[in-house]
C-alpha cells in the first residue's frame, strides 16, 4: 500500500512539475488534519511519512482508563499494557492507528487536500516561470476555442487569449500554432492564469524586433504605432544610422520581413512610414497609400487640412474612415481631408459666397438636407468643410452616403462657382463694352468740337478774307472810278482839238 502511494506521488510530481518531497509533506499534513479531526479529543496526534519508503505512521496519544468509554481518546488498561506493561490508569500511551480506520470521508478529505496543494504548487511554478517573460512574444498550440476565447497549450501550462484581446477575424483550429504577446500572469485566476494578447500595438513592435535585426539592435527605432487589430496598422520609423534606410530595413528583400509579420497577424495590412520632424510632411506620409497634394495648418497647431486628388479621396479616407483615423492617431494631429475640387470650390467662401442647403433639396434630397441642417450645417460649404468621419457620426449617414455627399456636393459647388464666374465674366464684358462706348462717344464729341473750332476759324478767316477782298474791290473800284473821271475830263479837250 505504501509503495503504491509513493509511486503515485512520484508520477503526479513528474506530470505537474512538483517536487516529490513537497507532495510527501503535503500528504503528511493532510493526514494529520484528518487524524486530528477524527481524534480531536485525544491528548496528541502524530503523523510520520517516510520519504524513502513512503511508509505512513499515524500515532494517537490516548489516556489509559479502566474501562474506555470514548475509543477516540481512551484505551482500556489491559490493551494499554500490551503496549507498555508498566502503564497505569490515567497515563497516556501512544497508539498506532492504521490508515484504513480513517474511513471513506477522511480519505476523501485527504485526497482533496492533496489535489488542492498540488494545484497551488503547480500555479506557483507557472507564475514564477512566466512572470519573468511578460512582454515577450511566444508561440503556443491552440487547445480549444470557446466563446471567443482561445485556450493555448504552453508545455506544462495553459494560456488564454480573452475575447477582448483576440483579433475578431482570427479563426484558428485546434492544433494550430499561434503567436501572441504575454501580457499578464494572474495567480488568482480560476482557469488558465497566463494571459496573452494579439490586439495590442506592443505585439506588432515585438514582432518587428523578432523579424528585423536593425530594430532589435536599435539602428532603426519604431517611434509610433497606430493600430486597428485585424484591419490595418501604421508605424513610424526612424534610422539612427545614415547608412540604413528605415523603411527598407523593415520591409526586407522583396517584402520578406514584413510579409512574415503580416502572416503572423492574419493578413493585417501594415503601412511603414519614415518619420519626419516637419509635421506637415509627416501627415503627408501618414496618409499613405493616397497621394497628398498639400498640407497646411488651419490656425490651430493641432489641426491640419490635407488636399488630395479627386480620384484618391476615398483611398485617403479608407474603409469606415480608417486610413485618415489611423494617420491622425499616428501624427497626433486632427486631419481634415478635402479633395482638390473641394479645396478650389471652398475658396469662394472667403468672398462670402455660399450656397444655402435649403436650395439643394432637389439635388441632395429633403431628408438628407434636414438631417444636415439639424446638425448646424446651413450651407454647402459647411458640409464640405466637415471631415468625412464627422459626417458619418450623423444619424442616418453611413460611409457610402458621406462619400457620395462630398463628391456630389463638390460637383454642385464647382458648377455653381463656374456659373458665378461666367456671370462675372459676362458682367465684366458688359462693363468693358459700356466703357468702350462711353470712350467712343467722348472721342466723337472731341472730334466734332475740334472740327467746329476749325470751321469757326475757317469762317472767321473767310469772313476776314471776304472783308479784305471787298475792301480791295472797293479800292479797285475807287481807283477805276478815278481813272474814268480823268478820261472823261480829257475827252472834252480832245473834242475841242
C-alpha positions in Angstrom: 0.0 0.0 0.0 2.7 2.4 1.0 4.8 1.7 -2.1 1.8 2.2 -4.3 1.2 5.6 -2.7 4.8 6.6 -3.2 4.7 5.5 -6.9 1.5 7.5 -7.4 3.0 10.6 -5.8 6.1 10.3 -8.0 4.0 10.2 -11.2 1.9 13.2 -10.1 5.1 15.1 -9.2 6.6 14.4 -12.7 3.4 15.4 -14.5 2.7 18.5 -12.6 6.3 19.6 -12.3 6.2 19.5 -8.5 8.9 18.2 -6.2 8.1 14.7 -4.7 9.3 15.9 -1.3 6.6 18.7 -1.4 3.9 16.1 -2.1 5.0 13.9 0.8 5.0 16.8 3.1 1.5 17.7 1.8 0.3 14.2 2.3 1.7 14.2 5.8 -0.1 17.5 6.7 -3.3 16.3 5.1 -3.3 13.0 7.1 -2.5 14.9 10.3 -5.5 17.2 9.7 -7.8 14.2 9.1 -6.4 12.4 12.2 -6.9 15.5 14.4 -10.4 15.8 13.2 -11.2 12.1 13.9 -9.3 12.0 17.2 -10.0 15.6 18.3 -10.4 14.6 22.0 -7.1 12.7 22.1 -4.2 14.1 24.0 -2.0 14.3 21.0 -1.9 13.1 17.4 1.3 12.5 15.2 1.7 11.5 11.5 5.0 10.4 10.1 5.7 9.7 6.4 9.0 8.1 5.4 10.2 9.9 2.3 12.4 6.9 1.3 9.9 4.1 1.6 6.6 6.0 1.7 5.6 4.3 4.8 2.8 6.1 6.7 2.6 6.0 10.5 -0.2 7.6 12.5 0.1 7.8 16.3 -2.6 8.8 18.6 -1.8 9.5 22.3 -4.7 8.1 24.3 -5.4 8.2 28.0 -5.4 4.9 29.9 -8.7 4.1 31.6 -10.0 1.1 33.5 -12.8 0.9 31.0 -12.6 3.1 27.9 -15.9 4.9 27.1 -14.5 7.0 24.2 -12.5 5.0 21.7 -11.1 8.1 20.0 -9.4 9.4 23.2 -9.3 6.5 25.7 -7.8 3.0 25.8 -8.6 0.1 28.2 -5.8 -0.6 30.7 -5.4 -4.2 29.6 -4.9 -3.1 26.0 -2.5 -0.3 27.1 -0.4 -2.9 29.0 0.2 -4.7 25.7 1.9 -1.6 24.5 3.6 -0.8 27.8 3.4 -3.3 30.7 4.2 -0.7 33.3 1.4 1.6 32.3 -1.1 2.7 35.0 -4.6 4.1 34.9 -4.5 7.8 33.9 -1.3 7.6 31.9 -1.1 8.5 28.2 0.2 5.9 25.8 1.0 6.2 22.0 -1.3 4.1 20.0 -0.6 3.3 16.3 -3.6 3.6 14.1 -3.8 2.2 10.5 -4.9 4.5 7.7 -7.8 2.1 6.8 -9.5 3.1 10.1 -10.0 6.7 8.9 -13.0 5.9 6.8 -14.0 7.0 3.3 -14.8 10.6 4.2 -11.4 11.1 5.9 -9.6 9.5 2.9 -11.6 11.7 0.5 -10.7 14.8 2.5 -7.0 13.8 2.4 -7.2 13.3 -1.4 -9.0 16.7 -1.9 -6.4 18.5 0.2 -3.6 16.8 -1.7 -5.1 17.8 -5.1 -5.5 21.3 -3.9 -2.0 21.6 -2.7 -0.7 20.1 -6.0 -2.7 22.7 -7.9 -1.3 25.5 -5.7 2.2 24.3 -6.3 1.6 24.0 -10.0 0.2 27.5 -10.2 3.1 28.8 -8.2 5.6 27.2 -10.5 3.7 28.5 -13.6 3.7 32.0 -12.1 7.4 32.0 -11.3 8.2 30.7 -14.8 6.1 33.1 -16.9 6.1 36.3 -14.8 9.6 36.9 -16.0 8.5 36.6 -19.6 5.8 39.2 -19.6 6.1 41.5 -22.7 7.5 38.7 -24.8 6.0 37.1 -27.9 5.5 33.3 -27.5 4.4 30.6 -29.8 1.7 28.2 -28.5 -0.6 25.5 -29.7 -4.3 26.0 -29.9 -6.0 23.6 -27.5 -9.6 24.9 -27.5 -11.7 27.7 -28.9 -14.6 28.6 -26.7 -16.9 31.6 -26.8 -14.3 33.9 -28.4 -11.5 32.8 -26.1 -8.6 30.7 -27.3 -7.1 28.2 -24.9 -3.4 27.6 -25.5 -1.1 24.8 -24.5 2.3 26.0 -23.3 4.3 22.9 -22.5 3.2 22.2 -18.9 0.9 25.2 -18.6 -2.2 26.6 -20.1 -2.7 30.1 -21.5 -5.7 32.0 -22.7 -6.4 34.8 -25.2 -9.5 36.6 -23.9 -12.1 37.7 -26.5 -11.2 41.4 -26.0 -7.5 40.6 -26.7 -8.2 38.4 -29.7 -8.4 39.6 -33.4 -12.0 39.1 -34.5 -11.2 37.8 -37.9 -8.9 35.0 -36.4 -10.4 31.5 -36.9 -7.7 29.2 -35.5 -8.2 25.5 -35.4 -7.2 23.0 -32.7 -3.6 22.1 -33.2 -2.6 25.3 -35.0 0.5 27.2 -33.8 -0.2 30.8 -33.0 2.0 33.7 -31.8 0.8 36.1 -29.1 2.1 38.7 -26.6 2.3 37.6 -23.0 0.7 40.5 -21.1 -0.1 39.1 -17.6 0.2 36.2 -15.2 -2.7 36.1 -12.8 -2.1 33.8 -9.8 -5.7 34.2 -8.6 -7.4 33.2 -11.8 -9.5 30.0 -11.7 -8.7 28.9 -15.2 -5.5 29.5 -17.2 -3.5 32.2 -15.5 -1.1 33.1 -18.4 -2.9 35.8 -20.4 -2.0 36.7 -24.0 -3.0 39.4 -26.4 -2.9 39.7 -30.2 -4.5 43.2 -30.5 -2.1 45.5 -28.7 0.3 47.7 -30.6 3.2 46.3 -28.5 2.6 42.9 -30.2 3.4 44.5 -33.6 6.5 46.1 -32.1 7.8 42.8 -30.7 7.2 41.1 -34.0 9.3 43.7 -35.8 12.0 43.1 -33.1 12.0 39.4 -33.9 11.9 39.8 -37.7 14.1 42.9 -38.3 17.6 42.7 -36.8 18.1 46.5 -37.2 15.1 47.1 -34.9 16.3 44.6 -32.4 19.8 46.2 -32.4 18.4 49.8 -32.1 19.7 51.0 -35.5 16.1 51.5 -36.6 13.6 52.7 -34.0 9.8 52.5 -34.1 8.6 55.9 -32.9 4.9 55.3 -33.1 2.2 52.7 -33.8 -1.4 53.3 -34.7 -3.4 50.1 -35.0 -6.9 48.7 -35.5 -6.3 45.0 -34.9 -7.2 42.7 -37.8 -7.5 45.6 -40.3 -4.6 48.0 -40.6 -1.5 49.2 -38.7 0.6 52.3 -39.4 4.1 52.5 -37.9 6.5 55.5 -37.9 10.2 54.5 -38.1 13.4 56.5 -37.9 17.0 55.4 -38.5 19.9 56.2 -36.1 22.4 55.2 -38.8 22.5 57.3 -42.0 23.6 54.2 -44.0 20.4 52.4 -43.0 17.1 53.0 -44.8 14.5 52.5 -42.0 11.6 51.7 -44.3 13.7 49.3 -46.5 15.1 47.6 -43.5 11.6 46.9 -42.1 10.2 45.8 -45.5 13.1 43.5 -46.3 14.2 42.0 -49.7 11.0 41.7 -51.8 9.0 42.3 -48.7 10.1 39.1 -47.0 10.3 40.6 -43.5 7.1 42.5 -43.4 5.3 39.6 -45.0 6.2 37.3 -42.1 4.7 39.8 -39.7 1.6 40.2 -41.9 1.2 36.4 -41.9 1.5 36.3 -38.1 -1.2 39.0 -37.8 -3.6 37.0 -40.0 -3.3 39.2 -43.1 -3.4 42.6 -41.4 -2.2 45.5 -43.6 0.9 47.3 -42.5 2.0 50.8 -43.6 5.6 51.6 -42.8 6.2 55.4 -42.8 9.5 57.3 -42.4 9.0 59.8 -39.6 9.8 63.5 -40.3 10.4 66.4 -37.9 8.2 68.5 -40.1 4.6 67.7 -39.0 3.2 68.6 -42.5 5.5 66.2 -44.2 4.7 63.6 -41.6 1.0 64.0 -42.2 1.5 63.7 -46.0 3.4 60.4 -45.5 1.0 59.1 -42.9 -1.9 59.2 -45.4 -0.2 56.6 -47.5 -1.2 54.9 -49.8 -3.0 58.1 -51.0 -1.1 60.8 -52.8 -1.3 64.2 -51.0 -1.1 67.4 -52.9 -0.7 69.8 -50.0 -1.0 70.0 -46.2 -1.5 73.2 -44.2 -2.3 74.3 -40.7 -5.8 75.8 -40.1 -4.9 78.3 -37.5 -4.8 75.6 -34.8 -1.4 73.9 -34.2 -3.3 70.6 -33.7 -5.4 70.8 -36.9 -4.3 70.5 -40.5 -6.0 70.3 -43.8 -4.8 67.8 -46.4 -5.7 68.2 -50.1 -5.7 65.0 -52.2 -6.7 64.4 -55.9 -10.4 63.9 -56.5 -9.9 60.3 -57.6 -7.9 59.4 -54.4 -10.3 60.9 -51.8 -11.9 57.5 -51.0 -8.4 55.9 -50.8 -7.2 58.6 -48.4 -10.3 58.2 -46.2 -10.2 54.4 -46.2 -12.9 52.0 -45.3 -15.0 53.4 -42.4 -12.6 56.4 -42.4 -9.9 54.0 -41.1 -6.9 55.4 -43.0 -7.4 59.0 -42.0 -8.2 58.0 -38.5 -5.0 56.0 -38.1 -3.0 58.7 -39.7 -4.4 61.2 -37.2 -3.6 58.8 -34.3 0.0 58.3 -35.6 0.8 62.0 -36.0 -1.2 63.3 -33.1 -2.9 65.9 -35.3 -6.5 66.3 -36.4 -6.6 65.8 -40.1 -9.4 67.4 -42.2 -9.3 65.7 -45.6 -10.6 67.5 -48.7 -10.4 66.8 -52.5 -8.7 69.1 -54.9 -12.1 70.3 -56.4 -13.4 70.8 -52.9 -10.4 72.9 -52.0 -10.8 75.0 -55.1 -14.5 75.5 -54.6 -14.2 76.4 -51.0 -12.0 79.3 -51.9 -15.2 81.1 -52.9 -16.2 81.1 -49.2 -13.6 83.7 -48.5 -15.5 86.1 -50.6 -18.7 85.4 -48.7 -20.3 83.4 -51.5 -22.2 80.5 -50.0 -24.8 78.0 -51.3 -27.7 77.5 -48.9 -28.6 73.9 -48.2 -32.3 74.7 -48.4 -31.9 75.4 -52.1 -30.4 71.9 -52.7 -33.4 69.7 -51.7 -33.7 68.5 -55.3 -30.1 67.5 -55.7 -29.5 66.0 -52.2 -33.0 65.0 -51.1 -35.1 66.7 -48.4 -34.3 64.1 -45.7 -30.6 64.5 -46.1 -30.8 68.2 -46.1 -33.0 68.2 -43.0 -30.5 65.9 -41.1 -27.6 68.1 -42.1 -29.4 71.3 -41.0 -30.2 69.8 -37.6 -26.5 69.3 -37.1 -25.9 73.0 -37.8 -24.8 72.7 -41.5 -26.7 75.6 -43.1 -24.6 75.9 -46.3 -23.0 73.5 -48.7 -19.6 75.0 -47.7 -20.3 73.9 -44.1 -20.8 70.4 -45.3 -17.7 70.3 -47.4 -15.7 71.8 -44.6 -16.6 68.9 -42.3 -14.4 65.8 -42.3 -16.0 62.6 -43.6 -15.5 60.8 -40.3 -17.6 63.5 -38.6 -20.3 63.3 -41.3 -20.5 59.6 -40.6 -21.4 60.3 -37.0 -24.7 62.0 -38.1 -27.6 59.6 -37.7 -28.6 58.1 -41.0 -25.4 58.9 -42.8 -23.1 56.0 -43.4 -19.8 55.7 -45.2 -21.2 55.5 -48.7 -23.6 58.4 -48.1 -20.9 60.6 -46.6 -18.5 59.9 -49.5 -21.3 60.5 -52.1 -22.3 63.6 -50.3 -18.8 65.0 -50.5 -18.5 64.1 -54.2 -21.9 65.4 -55.2 -21.5 68.5 -53.1 -18.2 69.3 -54.6 -19.6 68.9 -58.1 -22.6 71.1 -57.3 -20.3 73.8 -55.8 -18.0 73.5 -58.8 -20.8 74.1 -61.2 -22.1 76.9 -59.1 -18.7 78.5 -59.0 -18.3 78.1 -62.7 -21.7 79.7 -63.2 -20.7 82.6 -61.0 -17.5 83.0 -62.9 -19.5 83.1 -66.2 -21.8 85.7 -64.7 -18.8 87.7 -63.5 -17.2 87.4 -66.9 -20.4 88.5 -68.7 -20.8 91.4 -66.3 -17.2 92.4 -66.8 -17.5 92.1 -70.6 -20.7 94.2 -70.5 -19.0 96.8 -68.3 -16.0 96.9 -70.6 -18.3 97.3 -73.6 -20.1 100.1 -71.9 -16.8 101.8 -71.1 -15.7 101.4 -74.7 -18.9 103.0 -75.9 -18.5 105.9 -73.5 -15.0 106.4 -74.5 -16.0 106.2 -78.2 -18.8 108.8 -77.6 -16.3 111.1 -75.9 -13.9 110.7 -78.7 -16.6 111.7 -81.3 -17.6 114.8 -79.3 -14.0 115.8 -79.1 -13.6 115.3 -82.8 -16.7 117.3 -83.5 -15.6 120.0 -81.2 -12.3 120.2 -82.9 -13.9 120.3 -86.3 -16.3 123.0 -85.1 -13.4 125.1 -83.9 -11.5 124.6 -87.1 -14.7 125.6 -89.0 -15.2 128.7 -86.9 -11.6 129.6 -87.5 -12.1 128.9 -91.3 -15.3 131.0 -91.3 -13.5 133.8 -89.5 -10.7 133.6 -92.0 -13.2 133.5 -94.8 -15.0 136.5 -93.4 -11.7 138.3 -93.0 -10.7 137.3 -96.5 -14.1 138.5 -97.8 -13.8 141.7 -96.0 -10.3 142.2 -97.4 -11.5 141.3 -100.9 -14.4 143.7 -100.5 -12.0 146.3 -99.3 -9.7 145.6 -102.2 -12.6 145.5 -104.6 -13.9 148.8 -103.2 -10.4 150.2 -103.5 -10.1 148.9 -107.1 -13.5 150.3 -107.9 -12.5 153.6 -106.5 -9.3 153.6 -108.4 -11.3 152.6 -111.6 -13.7 155.4 -111.0 -10.9 157.9 -110.6 -9.3 156.7 -113.9 -12.6 157.0 -115.7 -13.0 160.6 -114.5 -9.7 161.5 -115.9 -10.5 160.1 -119.2 -13.8 161.9 -119.2 -12.0 165.1 -118.5 -9.6 164.5 -121.3 -12.4 163.8 -123.8 -13.8 167.3 -123.9 -10.3 168.6 -124.6 -9.9 166.3 -127.4 -13.1 167.4 -128.8 -12.0 170.9 -128.8 -8.9 170.0 -130.8 
